């Protein structure tokens, strides 16, 4: 683990469902009812109460984020952010991914959370190129932290060593 930007950003390799932070971000699909990858892992770890609460939210559009309780997770809350499916980069994917980070951080600020952990949104089954998505994640969060001293500490949580290496390399470059 290495920290950046005055200890307000860190990159780590871990299972996001095990982190003791105020909120974890779920790389959700538009139904918010669970799916594969990190979305499925979060739903399984949180328990059946999560899907019951998500059913009351009416889904979410790409780029939106919605808050639920964390249920059986160490994190108190889950911020469900719906990332874009990669379509070659010609369908506003970059801006939609940045909106995920903006909207998730806005919820964290509104809820006065002190720590939030993000997975690599849209880089799994949604096929967003990892390096491009990482640049968007880091630069978007860096900008939010620079503008808002009440924004929470951010962990970029990578499941694989390869993803963590990309995040570390780009954090060294961009922060």
Buried (B, 14 or more C-beta within 10 A) or exposed (E): EEBBBEEBBBBBBBEBBEBEBBBBBBBBBEBBBBBEBBBEBBBEBBEEEBBEBBEEBEBBEBBBBBBBBBBEBEBBBBBBBBBBBBEEEEEEBBEBBBBBBBBBBBBBBEBEBEBBBBBBBBBBBBEBEBEBBBBBBBBBBBBBBEEEEEBBBBBBBBBEEEBBEBBBEBBEEBB
